[in-house]
Amino acid sequence: MQFSAFTDILDRPFESALDALAGLGLRCVDLRSKIGPDNVDTLRGQAARRAAEAIAARNLRVGCVASWGVNPMNGDYDSADAEYRQAMRERTAHLAQLAEQLDAPSVRVYSFKRPDGKITEQHRADNAAFLCELAAICAERRRLLVIENEPPTLTATCAELGDLMRRPIHESLKINWDIVNGWRAGELAWAPGVFDRIAGHVAHVHVKGARAAADGSFATMAVPGQDDVPHAELLAALDGSGFDGIVTIDPHYGQFAEADKLTDLEEPVLEVVRRTLAYLQSVT
């Protein structure tokens, strides 16, 4: 496995963020937002060419083009609306083209939002069918479409991601597994049998640390290796499943408990990335 980090987690301009992450020894970065005035949903033309040149000049590669704009988590859309779906197809086509230009293997999007009330089989089947459409668009550019488990969406947990993968889906539809997001949704990724539901389907992983509340539920984010997530055990399970993709550091520093924040440092998030990278390298 190879390690990466999002460029937009640092309070720096894009090229300065590239310099900082390369300075930590990372050879891979993920793109999402703060690419000058653009995010990946808007980056195109000369601005995209400049970003590609800046990445190449530092001997970096792009691990994933991660969209906030396909089925956005704020849920401000009607998933049944034909115009909305066409807009998402067009946005995915742009993302796939950008990923091809940057030589990124995957495009990250979200499942449809969770509906009010009971989730039905029709909800899950419709979500799977639409994601397959988007995966086919990415496949035209020889890219994977990876679906992240996010609590506001129909694939919040390994159980729900596993349900998606068991359906007759496009071969280019894979999983972007965020271990802590599952815990935020009430699922312990390290409980017996949980990872088995997605083993063999994971193409990309997000890593962050987290602490437990007194009742064992998710409480706050933290530095991996100084938290309550058995990262070494989970990464070993990933490795044993044949995973050979990218593990991206995304610390969500703003959600750290005050006692865990590195308030004495000028760039605390960069230090969290450094400590996380050192820890991950020590346990893999």
Order of alpha helices (4+ residues) and beta strands (2+ residues): beta-alpha-beta-alpha-beta-alpha-beta-alpha-beta-alpha-beta-alpha-beta-beta-beta-alpha-beta-alpha
